[in-house]
Amino acid sequence: ITSMAGTWMSIVKGFGGMRVKEDQLVFNPIIPKEWEAYSFKVRFRGHLLEVKVNQKLTNIINHTENPIKLVINGKETEILAKETLAV
């Protein structure tokens, strides 16, 4: 079980490109051509986000009642409460 943290981090931080920069959540997702898709959930300052990446697009779902500002692929954006952003 303890090694699962490293696996989670390699997906989220590695392929998902998740970082916190200047107090803001940042994603720069990539996907290997051999993979169909991957997904993960992350809680950030009271927001529950679900990130789903496939070969065509990235969906980020805000499961909370409040909007959140993020940087995705270098562009700042806002996801409204209970909304999905497709990139």
PDB file of N, CA, C and O in Angstrom:
ATOM      1  N   ILE A   1       0.824  -1.187   0.000  1.00  0.00           N
ATOM      2  CA  ILE A   1       0.000   0.000   0.000  1.00  0.00           C
ATOM      3  C   ILE A   1       0.868   1.251   0.000  1.00  0.00           C
ATOM      4  O   ILE A   1       0.520   2.236  -0.651  1.00  0.00           O
ATOM      5  N   THR A   2       1.964   1.236   0.698  1.00  0.00           N
ATOM      6  CA  THR A   2       2.792   2.439   0.763  1.00  0.00           C
ATOM      7  C   THR A   2       3.372   2.809  -0.595  1.00  0.00           C
ATOM      8  O   THR A   2       3.614   3.988  -0.855  1.00  0.00           O
ATOM      9  N   SER A   3       3.600   1.837  -1.457  1.00  0.00           N
ATOM     10  CA  SER A   3       4.138   2.171  -2.787  1.00  0.00           C
ATOM     11  C   SER A   3       3.078   2.771  -3.699  1.00  0.00           C
ATOM     12  O   SER A   3       3.417   3.332  -4.741  1.00  0.00           O
ATOM     13  N   MET A   4       1.803   2.668  -3.336  1.00  0.00           N
ATOM     14  CA  MET A   4       0.735   3.253  -4.148  1.00  0.00           C
ATOM     15  C   MET A   4       0.852   4.773  -4.220  1.00  0.00           C
ATOM     16  O   MET A   4       0.458   5.372  -5.221  1.00  0.00           O
ATOM     17  N   ALA A   5       1.379   5.395  -3.193  1.00  0.00           N
ATOM     18  CA  ALA A   5       1.548   6.852  -3.219  1.00  0.00           C
ATOM     19  C   ALA A   5       2.475   7.263  -4.350  1.00  0.00           C
ATOM     20  O   ALA A   5       2.222   8.257  -5.030  1.00  0.00           O
ATOM     21  N   GLY A   6       3.531   6.517  -4.554  1.00  0.00           N
ATOM     22  CA  GLY A   6       4.448   6.815  -5.650  1.00  0.00           C
ATOM     23  C   GLY A   6       3.802   6.620  -7.005  1.00  0.00           C
ATOM     24  O   GLY A   6       4.057   7.389  -7.932  1.00  0.00           O
ATOM     25  N   THR A   7       2.968   5.601  -7.131  1.00  0.00           N
ATOM     26  CA  THR A   7       2.248   5.368  -8.384  1.00  0.00           C
ATOM     27  C   THR A   7       1.274   6.503  -8.649  1.00  0.00           C
ATOM     28  O   THR A   7       1.200   7.005  -9.771  1.00  0.00           O
ATOM     29  N   TRP A   8       0.529   6.912  -7.636  1.00  0.00           N
ATOM     30  CA  TRP A   8      -0.420   8.016  -7.772  1.00  0.00           C
ATOM     31  C   TRP A   8       0.309   9.294  -8.180  1.00  0.00           C
ATOM     32  O   TRP A   8      -0.137  10.010  -9.077  1.00  0.00           O
ATOM     33  N   MET A   9       1.422   9.573  -7.522  1.00  0.00           N
ATOM     34  CA  MET A   9       2.183  10.783  -7.841  1.00  0.00           C
ATOM     35  C   MET A   9       2.737  10.754  -9.261  1.00  0.00           C
ATOM     36  O   MET A   9       2.798  11.792  -9.920  1.00  0.00           O
ATOM     37  N   SER A  10       3.139   9.584  -9.738  1.00  0.00           N
ATOM     38  CA  SER A  10       3.673   9.527 -11.099  1.00  0.00           C
ATOM     39  C   SER A  10       2.586   9.811 -12.134  1.00  0.00           C
ATOM     40  O   SER A  10       2.867  10.406 -13.174  1.00  0.00           O
ATOM     41  N   ILE A  11       1.358   9.397 -11.865  1.00  0.00           N
ATOM     42  CA  ILE A  11       0.248   9.714 -12.773  1.00  0.00           C
ATOM     43  C   ILE A  11      -0.140  11.185 -12.648  1.00  0.00           C
ATOM     44  O   ILE A  11      -0.191  11.901 -13.648  1.00  0.00           O
ATOM     45  N   VAL A  12      -0.411  11.633 -11.436  1.00  0.00           N
ATOM     46  CA  VAL A  12      -0.929  12.978 -11.212  1.00  0.00           C
ATOM     47  C   VAL A  12       0.101  14.064 -11.527  1.00  0.00           C
ATOM     48  O   VAL A  12      -0.196  15.013 -12.252  1.00  0.00           O
ATOM     49  N   LYS A  13       1.285  13.926 -10.992  1.00  0.00           N
ATOM     50  CA  LYS A  13       2.315  14.942 -11.213  1.00  0.00           C
ATOM     51  C   LYS A  13       3.070  14.729 -12.520  1.00  0.00           C
ATOM     52  O   LYS A  13       3.456  15.689 -13.186  1.00  0.00           O
ATOM     53  N   GLY A  14       3.277  13.474 -12.879  1.00  0.00           N
ATOM     54  CA  GLY A  14       4.002  13.182 -14.115  1.00  0.00           C
ATOM     55  C   GLY A  14       3.146  13.393 -15.343  1.00  0.00           C
ATOM     56  O   GLY A  14       3.343  14.363 -16.075  1.00  0.00           O
ATOM     57  N   PHE A  15       2.194  12.498 -15.582  1.00  0.00           N
ATOM     58  CA  PHE A  15       1.361  12.582 -16.778  1.00  0.00           C
ATOM     59  C   PHE A  15       0.329  13.701 -16.680  1.00  0.00           C
ATOM     60  O   PHE A  15       0.051  14.365 -17.679  1.00  0.00           O
ATOM     61  N   GLY A  16      -0.242  13.921 -15.504  1.00  0.00           N
ATOM     62  CA  GLY A  16      -1.223  14.994 -15.330  1.00  0.00           C
ATOM     63  C   GLY A  16      -0.586  16.370 -15.278  1.00  0.00           C
ATOM     64  O   GLY A  16      -1.257  17.380 -15.486  1.00  0.00           O
ATOM     65  N   GLY A  17       0.705  16.410 -15.001  1.00  0.00           N
ATOM     66  CA  GLY A  17       1.414  17.701 -14.948  1.00  0.00           C
ATOM     67  C   GLY A  17       0.899  18.624 -13.861  1.00  0.00           C
ATOM     68  O   GLY A  17       0.975  19.845 -14.002  1.00  0.00           O
ATOM     69  N   MET A  18       0.376  18.063 -12.776  1.00  0.00           N
ATOM     70  CA  MET A  18      -0.193  18.894 -11.722  1.00  0.00           C
ATOM     71  C   MET A  18       0.899  19.511 -10.857  1.00  0.00           C
ATOM     72  O   MET A  18       1.818  18.836 -10.394  1.00  0.00           O
ATOM     73  N   ARG A  19       0.765  20.807 -10.659  1.00  0.00           N
ATOM     74  CA  ARG A  19       1.661  21.562  -9.787  1.00  0.00           C
ATOM     75  C   ARG A  19       0.840  22.641  -9.089  1.00  0.00           C
ATOM     76  O   ARG A  19      -0.273  22.952  -9.512  1.00  0.00           O
ATOM     77  N   VAL A  20       1.384  23.202  -8.034  1.00  0.00           N
ATOM     78  CA  VAL A  20       0.822  24.394  -7.412  1.00  0.00           C
ATOM     79  C   VAL A  20       1.856  25.483  -7.611  1.00  0.00           C
ATOM     80  O   VAL A  20       2.973  25.402  -7.100  1.00  0.00           O
ATOM     81  N   LYS A  21       1.467  26.507  -8.363  1.00  0.00           N
ATOM     82  CA  LYS A  21       2.364  27.626  -8.648  1.00  0.00           C
ATOM     83  C   LYS A  21       1.650  28.920  -8.295  1.00  0.00           C
ATOM     84  O   LYS A  21       0.513  29.155  -8.703  1.00  0.00           O
ATOM     85  N   GLU A  22       2.334  29.745  -7.537  1.00  0.00           N
ATOM     86  CA  GLU A  22       1.786  31.030  -7.110  1.00  0.00           C
ATOM     87  C   GLU A  22       0.393  30.855  -6.519  1.00  0.00           C
ATOM     88  O   GLU A  22      -0.526  31.612  -6.833  1.00  0.00           O
ATOM     89  N   ASP A  23       0.250  29.857  -5.669  1.00  0.00           N
ATOM     90  CA  ASP A  23      -0.986  29.587  -4.944  1.00  0.00           C
ATOM     91  C   ASP A  23      -2.147  29.169  -5.851  1.00  0.00           C
ATOM     92  O   ASP A  23      -3.310  29.306  -5.470  1.00  0.00           O
ATOM     93  N   GLN A  24      -1.837  28.661  -7.047  1.00  0.00           N
ATOM     94  CA  GLN A  24      -2.871  28.250  -8.000  1.00  0.00           C
ATOM     95  C   GLN A  24      -2.554  26.855  -8.530  1.00  0.00           C
ATOM     96  O   GLN A  24      -1.391  26.507  -8.733  1.00  0.00           O
ATOM     97  N   LEU A  25      -3.597  26.062  -8.750  1.00  0.00           N
ATOM     98  CA  LEU A  25      -3.432  24.714  -9.271  1.00  0.00           C
ATOM     99  C   LEU A  25      -3.201  24.776 -10.774  1.00  0.00           C
ATOM    100  O   LEU A  25      -3.904  25.482 -11.498  1.00  0.00           O
ATOM    101  N   VAL A  26      -2.198  24.019 -11.232  1.00  0.00           N
ATOM    102  CA  VAL A  26      -1.784  24.024 -12.642  1.00  0.00           C
ATOM    103  C   VAL A  26      -1.782  22.591 -13.159  1.00  0.00           C
ATOM    104  O   VAL A  26      -1.306  21.680 -12.481  1.00  0.00           O
ATOM    105  N   PHE A  27      -2.326  22.392 -14.383  1.00  0.00           N
ATOM    106  CA  PHE A  27      -2.292  21.093 -15.047  1.00  0.00           C
ATOM    107  C   PHE A  27      -1.694  21.250 -16.437  1.00  0.00           C
ATOM    108  O   PHE A  27      -2.034  22.185 -17.162  1.00  0.00           O
ATOM    109  N   ASN A  28      -0.812  20.346 -16.804  1.00  0.00           N
ATOM    110  CA  ASN A  28      -0.262  20.241 -18.157  1.00  0.00           C
ATOM    111  C   ASN A  28      -0.286  18.762 -18.542  1.00  0.00           C
ATOM    112  O   ASN A  28       0.755  18.107 -18.590  1.00  0.00           O
ATOM    113  N   PRO A  29      -1.490  18.241 -18.816  1.00  0.00           N
ATOM    114  CA  PRO A  29      -1.609  16.795 -19.032  1.00  0.00           C
ATOM    115  C   PRO A  29      -1.044  16.326 -20.370  1.00  0.00           C
ATOM    116  O   PRO A  29      -1.143  17.011 -21.389  1.00  0.00           O
ATOM    117  N   ILE A  30      -0.448  15.134 -20.331  1.00  0.00           N
ATOM    118  CA  ILE A  30       0.012  14.434 -21.529  1.00  0.00           C
ATOM    119  C   ILE A  30      -0.458  12.988 -21.409  1.00  0.00           C
ATOM    120  O   ILE A  30      -0.795  12.523 -20.320  1.00  0.00           O
ATOM    121  N   ILE A  31      -0.476  12.291 -22.527  1.00  0.00           N
ATOM    122  CA  ILE A  31      -0.863  10.882 -22.495  1.00  0.00           C
ATOM    123  C   ILE A  31      -0.004  10.129 -23.498  1.00  0.00           C
ATOM    124  O   ILE A  31       0.115  10.549 -24.648  1.00  0.00           O
ATOM    125  N   PRO A  32       0.595   9.023 -23.077  1.00  0.00           N
ATOM    126  CA  PRO A  32       1.367   8.220 -24.023  1.00  0.00           C
ATOM    127  C   PRO A  32       0.462   7.684 -25.136  1.00  0.00           C
ATOM    128  O   PRO A  32      -0.710   7.390 -24.899  1.00  0.00           O
ATOM    129  N   LYS A  33       1.002   7.561 -26.334  1.00  0.00           N
ATOM    130  CA  LYS A  33       0.188   7.114 -27.475  1.00  0.00           C
ATOM    131  C   LYS A  33      -0.337   5.695 -27.286  1.00  0.00           C
ATOM    132  O   LYS A  33      -1.328   5.318 -27.910  1.00  0.00           O
ATOM    133  N   GLU A  34       0.309   4.907 -26.438  1.00  0.00           N
ATOM    134  CA  GLU A  34      -0.115   3.521 -26.194  1.00  0.00           C
ATOM    135  C   GLU A  34      -1.309   3.422 -25.236  1.00  0.00           C
ATOM    136  O   GLU A  34      -1.940   2.369 -25.145  1.00  0.00           O
ATOM    137  N   TRP A  35      -1.617   4.488 -24.536  1.00  0.00           N
ATOM    138  CA  TRP A  35      -2.698   4.473 -23.559  1.00  0.00           C
ATOM    139  C   TRP A  35      -3.994   4.965 -24.186  1.00  0.00           C
ATOM    140  O   TRP A  35      -3.981   5.811 -25.080  1.00  0.00           O
ATOM    141  N   GLU A  36      -5.103   4.431 -23.713  1.00  0.00           N
ATOM    142  CA  GLU A  36      -6.413   4.928 -24.141  1.00  0.00           C
ATOM    143  C   GLU A  36      -6.824   6.129 -23.301  1.00  0.00           C
ATOM    144  O   GLU A  36      -7.295   7.134 -23.833  1.00  0.00           O
ATOM    145  N   ALA A  37      -6.645   6.022 -21.983  1.00  0.00           N
ATOM    146  CA  ALA A  37      -7.090   7.087 -21.088  1.00  0.00           C
ATOM    147  C   ALA A  37      -6.545   6.842 -19.680  1.00  0.00           C
ATOM    148  O   ALA A  37      -6.057   5.758 -19.359  1.00  0.00           O
ATOM    149  N   TYR A  38      -6.642   7.869 -18.864  1.00  0.00           N
ATOM    150  CA  TYR A  38      -6.406   7.745 -17.433  1.00  0.00           C
ATOM    151  C   TYR A  38      -7.221   8.823 -16.729  1.00  0.00           C
ATOM    152  O   TYR A  38      -7.639   9.799 -17.352  1.00  0.00           O
ATOM    153  N   SER A  39      -7.441   8.645 -15.442  1.00  0.00           N
ATOM    154  CA  SER A  39      -8.189   9.643 -14.673  1.00  0.00           C
ATOM    155  C   SER A  39      -7.730   9.604 -13.221  1.00  0.00           C
ATOM    156  O   SER A  39      -7.172   8.616 -12.745  1.00  0.00           O
ATOM    157  N   PHE A  40      -7.981  10.701 -12.543  1.00  0.00           N
ATOM    158  CA  PHE A  40      -7.686  10.779 -11.118  1.00  0.00           C
ATOM    159  C   PHE A  40      -8.530  11.879 -10.498  1.00  0.00           C
ATOM    160  O   PHE A  40      -9.045  12.754 -11.194  1.00  0.00           O
ATOM    161  N   LYS A  41      -8.663  11.822  -9.188  1.00  0.00           N
ATOM    162  CA  LYS A  41      -9.341  12.864  -8.425  1.00  0.00           C
ATOM    163  C   LYS A  41      -8.331  13.508  -7.494  1.00  0.00           C
ATOM    164  O   LYS A  41      -7.401  12.864  -7.008  1.00  0.00           O
ATOM    165  N   VAL A  42      -8.533  14.781  -7.261  1.00  0.00           N
ATOM    166  CA  VAL A  42      -7.662  15.510  -6.346  1.00  0.00           C
ATOM    167  C   VAL A  42      -8.509  16.522  -5.573  1.00  0.00           C
ATOM    168  O   VAL A  42      -9.412  17.148  -6.129  1.00  0.00           O
ATOM    169  N   ARG A  43      -8.207  16.668  -4.304  1.00  0.00           N
ATOM    170  CA  ARG A  43      -8.876  17.681  -3.487  1.00  0.00           C
ATOM    171  C   ARG A  43      -7.870  18.802  -3.259  1.00  0.00           C
ATOM    172  O   ARG A  43      -6.754  18.573  -2.793  1.00  0.00           O
ATOM    173  N   PHE A  44      -8.292  20.027  -3.600  1.00  0.00           N
ATOM    174  CA  PHE A  44      -7.417  21.188  -3.476  1.00  0.00           C
ATOM    175  C   PHE A  44      -8.196  22.311  -2.822  1.00  0.00           C
ATOM    176  O   PHE A  44      -9.120  22.864  -3.417  1.00  0.00           O
ATOM    177  N   ARG A  45      -7.824  22.646  -1.601  1.00  0.00           N
ATOM    178  CA  ARG A  45      -8.427  23.745  -0.859  1.00  0.00           C
ATOM    179  C   ARG A  45      -9.955  23.694  -0.869  1.00  0.00           C
ATOM    180  O   ARG A  45     -10.631  24.677  -1.171  1.00  0.00           O
ATOM    181  N   GLY A  46     -10.471  22.520  -0.530  1.00  0.00           N
ATOM    182  CA  GLY A  46     -11.912  22.350  -0.421  1.00  0.00           C
ATOM    183  C   GLY A  46     -12.622  22.014  -1.718  1.00  0.00           C
ATOM    184  O   GLY A  46     -13.824  21.750  -1.702  1.00  0.00           O
ATOM    185  N   HIS A  47     -11.921  22.016  -2.836  1.00  0.00           N
ATOM    186  CA  HIS A  47     -12.512  21.666  -4.127  1.00  0.00           C
ATOM    187  C   HIS A  47     -12.156  20.223  -4.477  1.00  0.00           C
ATOM    188  O   HIS A  47     -10.997  19.824  -4.371  1.00  0.00           O
ATOM    189  N   LEU A  48     -13.144  19.450  -4.889  1.00  0.00           N
ATOM    190  CA  LEU A  48     -12.899  18.103  -5.390  1.00  0.00           C
ATOM    191  C   LEU A  48     -12.945  18.164  -6.907  1.00  0.00           C
ATOM    192  O   LEU A  48     -13.981  18.471  -7.497  1.00  0.00           O
ATOM    193  N   LEU A  49     -11.810  17.868  -7.534  1.00  0.00           N
ATOM    194  CA  LEU A  49     -11.701  17.896  -8.987  1.00  0.00           C
ATOM    195  C   LEU A  49     -11.439  16.498  -9.501  1.00  0.00           C
ATOM    196  O   LEU A  49     -10.701  15.726  -8.888  1.00  0.00           O
ATOM    197  N   GLU A  50     -12.046  16.177 -10.628  1.00  0.00           N
ATOM    198  CA  GLU A  50     -11.808  14.911 -11.304  1.00  0.00           C
ATOM    199  C   GLU A  50     -11.229  15.236 -12.679  1.00  0.00           C
ATOM    200  O   GLU A  50     -11.810  16.002 -13.447  1.00  0.00           O
ATOM    201  N   VAL A  51     -10.093  14.649 -12.970  1.00  0.00           N
ATOM    202  CA  VAL A  51      -9.396  14.888 -14.227  1.00  0.00           C
ATOM    203  C   VAL A  51      -9.451  13.602 -15.048  1.00  0.00           C
ATOM    204  O   VAL A  51      -9.041  12.539 -14.583  1.00  0.00           O
ATOM    205  N   LYS A  52      -9.964  13.712 -16.274  1.00  0.00           N
ATOM    206  CA  LYS A  52     -10.060  12.569 -17.190  1.00  0.00           C
ATOM    207  C   LYS A  52      -9.342  12.946 -18.481  1.00  0.00           C
ATOM    208  O   LYS A  52      -9.695  13.925 -19.138  1.00  0.00           O
ATOM    209  N   VAL A  53      -8.333  12.159 -18.835  1.00  0.00           N
ATOM    210  CA  VAL A  53      -7.519  12.446 -20.016  1.00  0.00           C
ATOM    211  C   VAL A  53      -7.628  11.274 -20.981  1.00  0.00           C
ATOM    212  O   VAL A  53      -7.445  10.122 -20.586  1.00  0.00           O
ATOM    213  N   ASN A  54      -7.925  11.564 -22.243  1.00  0.00           N
ATOM    214  CA  ASN A  54      -7.853  10.540 -23.280  1.00  0.00           C
ATOM    215  C   ASN A  54      -7.074  11.100 -24.457  1.00  0.00           C
ATOM    216  O   ASN A  54      -6.530  12.200 -24.365  1.00  0.00           O
ATOM    217  N   GLN A  55      -7.009  10.384 -25.536  1.00  0.00           N
ATOM    218  CA  GLN A  55      -6.187  10.801 -26.672  1.00  0.00           C
ATOM    219  C   GLN A  55      -6.730  12.061 -27.363  1.00  0.00           C
ATOM    220  O   GLN A  55      -5.988  12.731 -28.081  1.00  0.00           O
ATOM    221  N   LYS A  56      -7.981  12.384 -27.160  1.00  0.00           N
ATOM    222  CA  LYS A  56      -8.574  13.529 -27.856  1.00  0.00           C
ATOM    223  C   LYS A  56      -8.736  14.769 -26.996  1.00  0.00           C
ATOM    224  O   LYS A  56      -8.592  15.887 -27.491  1.00  0.00           O
ATOM    225  N   LEU A  57      -9.036  14.586 -25.706  1.00  0.00           N
ATOM    226  CA  LEU A  57      -9.259  15.766 -24.877  1.00  0.00           C
ATOM    227  C   LEU A  57      -9.066  15.461 -23.412  1.00  0.00           C
ATOM    228  O   LEU A  57      -8.927  14.311 -22.994  1.00  0.00           O
ATOM    229  N   THR A  58      -9.063  16.541 -22.646  1.00  0.00           N
ATOM    230  CA  THR A  58      -8.986  16.469 -21.191  1.00  0.00           C
ATOM    231  C   THR A  58     -10.251  17.091 -20.626  1.00  0.00           C
ATOM    232  O   THR A  58     -10.618  18.204 -21.003  1.00  0.00           O
ATOM    233  N   ASN A  59     -10.914  16.390 -19.733  1.00  0.00           N
ATOM    234  CA  ASN A  59     -12.068  16.915 -19.011  1.00  0.00           C
ATOM    235  C   ASN A  59     -11.683  17.106 -17.566  1.00  0.00           C
ATOM    236  O   ASN A  59     -11.117  16.209 -16.940  1.00  0.00           O
ATOM    237  N   ILE A  60     -11.992  18.287 -17.030  1.00  0.00           N
ATOM    238  CA  ILE A  60     -11.793  18.543 -15.608  1.00  0.00           C
ATOM    239  C   ILE A  60     -13.153  18.895 -15.031  1.00  0.00           C
ATOM    240  O   ILE A  60     -13.796  19.859 -15.448  1.00  0.00           O
ATOM    241  N   ILE A  61     -13.575  18.099 -14.068  1.00  0.00           N
ATOM    242  CA  ILE A  61     -14.902  18.240 -13.472  1.00  0.00           C
ATOM    243  C   ILE A  61     -14.751  18.823 -12.074  1.00  0.00           C
ATOM    244  O   ILE A  61     -13.993  18.304 -11.254  1.00  0.00           O
ATOM    245  N   ASN A  62     -15.468  19.892 -11.811  1.00  0.00           N
ATOM    246  CA  ASN A  62     -15.502  20.495 -10.487  1.00  0.00           C
ATOM    247  C   ASN A  62     -16.723  19.926  -9.760  1.00  0.00           C
ATOM    248  O   ASN A  62     -17.857  20.264 -10.100  1.00  0.00           O
ATOM    249  N   HIS A  63     -16.502  19.078  -8.778  1.00  0.00           N
ATOM    250  CA  HIS A  63     -17.589  18.425  -8.058  1.00  0.00           C
ATOM    251  C   HIS A  63     -18.094  19.248  -6.876  1.00  0.00           C
ATOM    252  O   HIS A  63     -18.918  18.760  -6.103  1.00  0.00           O
ATOM    253  N   THR A  64     -17.626  20.466  -6.719  1.00  0.00           N
ATOM    254  CA  THR A  64     -18.005  21.268  -5.554  1.00  0.00           C
ATOM    255  C   THR A  64     -18.980  22.379  -5.930  1.00  0.00           C
ATOM    256  O   THR A  64     -19.291  22.595  -7.101  1.00  0.00           O
ATOM    257  N   GLU A  65     -19.446  23.070  -4.908  1.00  0.00           N
ATOM    258  CA  GLU A  65     -20.444  24.126  -5.069  1.00  0.00           C
ATOM    259  C   GLU A  65     -19.828  25.498  -5.352  1.00  0.00           C
ATOM    260  O   GLU A  65     -20.556  26.487  -5.450  1.00  0.00           O
ATOM    261  N   ASN A  66     -18.522  25.574  -5.483  1.00  0.00           N
ATOM    262  CA  ASN A  66     -17.852  26.858  -5.701  1.00  0.00           C
ATOM    263  C   ASN A  66     -16.983  26.795  -6.952  1.00  0.00           C
ATOM    264  O   ASN A  66     -16.426  25.742  -7.264  1.00  0.00           O
ATOM    265  N   PRO A  67     -16.860  27.910  -7.673  1.00  0.00           N
ATOM    266  CA  PRO A  67     -15.961  27.932  -8.834  1.00  0.00           C
ATOM    267  C   PRO A  67     -14.510  27.867  -8.388  1.00  0.00           C
ATOM    268  O   PRO A  67     -14.186  28.146  -7.234  1.00  0.00           O
ATOM    269  N   ILE A  68     -13.641  27.494  -9.322  1.00  0.00           N
ATOM    270  CA  ILE A  68     -12.208  27.447  -9.039  1.00  0.00           C
ATOM    271  C   ILE A  68     -11.447  27.930 -10.273  1.00  0.00           C
ATOM    272  O   ILE A  68     -11.787  27.593 -11.407  1.00  0.00           O
ATOM    273  N   LYS A  69     -10.417  28.721 -10.022  1.00  0.00           N
ATOM    274  CA  LYS A  69      -9.536  29.168 -11.104  1.00  0.00           C
ATOM    275  C   LYS A  69      -8.343  28.234 -11.177  1.00  0.00           C
ATOM    276  O   LYS A  69      -7.736  27.900 -10.159  1.00  0.00           O
ATOM    277  N   LEU A  70      -8.010  27.814 -12.402  1.00  0.00           N
ATOM    278  CA  LEU A  70      -6.900  26.904 -12.660  1.00  0.00           C
ATOM    279  C   LEU A  70      -6.092  27.419 -13.834  1.00  0.00           C
ATOM    280  O   LEU A  70      -6.544  28.282 -14.587  1.00  0.00           O
ATOM    281  N   VAL A  71      -4.894  26.882 -13.981  1.00  0.00           N
ATOM    282  CA  VAL A  71      -4.111  27.094 -15.198  1.00  0.00           C
ATOM    283  C   VAL A  71      -4.000  25.733 -15.872  1.00  0.00           C
ATOM    284  O   VAL A  71      -3.509  24.772 -15.279  1.00  0.00           O
ATOM    285  N   ILE A  72      -4.464  25.661 -17.120  1.00  0.00           N
ATOM    286  CA  ILE A  72      -4.435  24.414 -17.870  1.00  0.00           C
ATOM    287  C   ILE A  72      -3.716  24.674 -19.186  1.00  0.00           C
ATOM    288  O   ILE A  72      -4.131  25.511 -19.988  1.00  0.00           O
ATOM    289  N   ASN A  73      -2.630  23.940 -19.389  1.00  0.00           N
ATOM    290  CA  ASN A  73      -1.800  24.107 -20.588  1.00  0.00           C
ATOM    291  C   ASN A  73      -1.396  25.564 -20.798  1.00  0.00           C
ATOM    292  O   ASN A  73      -1.387  26.064 -21.923  1.00  0.00           O
ATOM    293  N   GLY A  74      -1.065  26.230 -19.704  1.00  0.00           N
ATOM    294  CA  GLY A  74      -0.564  27.593 -19.772  1.00  0.00           C
ATOM    295  C   GLY A  74      -1.617  28.680 -19.819  1.00  0.00           C
ATOM    296  O   GLY A  74      -1.270  29.860 -19.859  1.00  0.00           O
ATOM    297  N   LYS A  75      -2.898  28.322 -19.817  1.00  0.00           N
ATOM    298  CA  LYS A  75      -3.964  29.323 -19.885  1.00  0.00           C
ATOM    299  C   LYS A  75      -4.798  29.296 -18.604  1.00  0.00           C
ATOM    300  O   LYS A  75      -5.244  28.239 -18.158  1.00  0.00           O
ATOM    301  N   GLU A  76      -4.996  30.474 -18.027  1.00  0.00           N
ATOM    302  CA  GLU A  76      -5.822  30.560 -16.829  1.00  0.00           C
ATOM    303  C   GLU A  76      -7.292  30.452 -17.225  1.00  0.00           C
ATOM    304  O   GLU A  76      -7.738  31.060 -18.198  1.00  0.00           O
ATOM    305  N   THR A  77      -8.019  29.675 -16.458  1.00  0.00           N
ATOM    306  CA  THR A  77      -9.438  29.477 -16.729  1.00  0.00           C
ATOM    307  C   THR A  77     -10.168  29.273 -15.418  1.00  0.00           C
ATOM    308  O   THR A  77      -9.545  29.061 -14.377  1.00  0.00           O
ATOM    309  N   GLU A  78     -11.479  29.336 -15.468  1.00  0.00           N
ATOM    310  CA  GLU A  78     -12.296  29.111 -14.287  1.00  0.00           C
ATOM    311  C   GLU A  78     -13.309  28.026 -14.604  1.00  0.00           C
ATOM    312  O   GLU A  78     -13.924  28.022 -15.670  1.00  0.00           O
ATOM    313  N   ILE A  79     -13.474  27.111 -13.666  1.00  0.00           N
ATOM    314  CA  ILE A  79     -14.505  26.083 -13.792  1.00  0.00           C
ATOM    315  C   ILE A  79     -15.575  26.403 -12.760  1.00  0.00           C
ATOM    316  O   ILE A  79     -15.300  26.460 -11.562  1.00  0.00           O
ATOM    317  N   LEU A  80     -16.783  26.608 -13.232  1.00  0.00           N
ATOM    318  CA  LEU A  80     -17.883  26.941 -12.350  1.00  0.00           C
ATOM    319  C   LEU A  80     -18.288  25.744 -11.499  1.00  0.00           C
ATOM    320  O   LEU A  80     -17.869  24.617 -11.765  1.00  0.00           O
ATOM    321  N   ALA A  81     -19.090  25.985 -10.491  1.00  0.00           N
ATOM    322  CA  ALA A  81     -19.569  24.941  -9.594  1.00  0.00           C
ATOM    323  C   ALA A  81     -20.299  23.861 -10.381  1.00  0.00           C
ATOM    324  O   ALA A  81     -21.132  24.154 -11.239  1.00  0.00           O
ATOM    325  N   LYS A  82     -19.974  22.608 -10.076  1.00  0.00           N
ATOM    326  CA  LYS A  82     -20.635  21.446 -10.688  1.00  0.00           C
ATOM    327  C   LYS A  82     -20.546  21.446 -12.221  1.00  0.00           C
ATOM    328  O   LYS A  82     -21.430  20.905 -12.885  1.00  0.00           O
ATOM    329  N   GLU A  83     -19.511  22.032 -12.776  1.00  0.00           N
ATOM    330  CA  GLU A  83     -19.338  22.124 -14.217  1.00  0.00           C
ATOM    331  C   GLU A  83     -18.140  21.284 -14.672  1.00  0.00           C
ATOM    332  O   GLU A  83     -17.289  20.901 -13.869  1.00  0.00           O
ATOM    333  N   THR A  84     -18.094  21.009 -15.974  1.00  0.00           N
ATOM    334  CA  THR A  84     -16.992  20.284 -16.592  1.00  0.00           C
ATOM    335  C   THR A  84     -16.340  21.185 -17.633  1.00  0.00           C
ATOM    336  O   THR A  84     -17.022  21.811 -18.445  1.00  0.00           O
ATOM    337  N   LEU A  85     -15.037  21.243 -17.602  1.00  0.00           N
ATOM    338  CA  LEU A  85     -14.265  21.959 -18.615  1.00  0.00           C
ATOM    339  C   LEU A  85     -13.626  20.941 -19.541  1.00  0.00           C
ATOM    340  O   LEU A  85     -12.933  20.031 -19.087  1.00  0.00           O
ATOM    341  N   ALA A  86     -13.855  21.090 -20.834  1.00  0.00           N
ATOM    342  CA  ALA A  86     -13.240  20.210 -21.840  1.00  0.00           C
ATOM    343  C   ALA A  86     -12.146  20.995 -22.548  1.00  0.00           C
ATOM    344  O   ALA A  86     -12.387  22.084 -23.068  1.00  0.00           O
ATOM    345  N   VAL A  87     -10.942  20.432 -22.563  1.00  0.00           N
ATOM    346  CA  VAL A  87      -9.803  21.088 -23.211  1.00  0.00           C
ATOM    347  C   VAL A  87      -9.281  20.158 -24.291  1.00  0.00           C
ATOM    348  O   VAL A  87      -8.317  20.492 -24.980  1.00  0.00           O
TER     349      VAL A  87
END
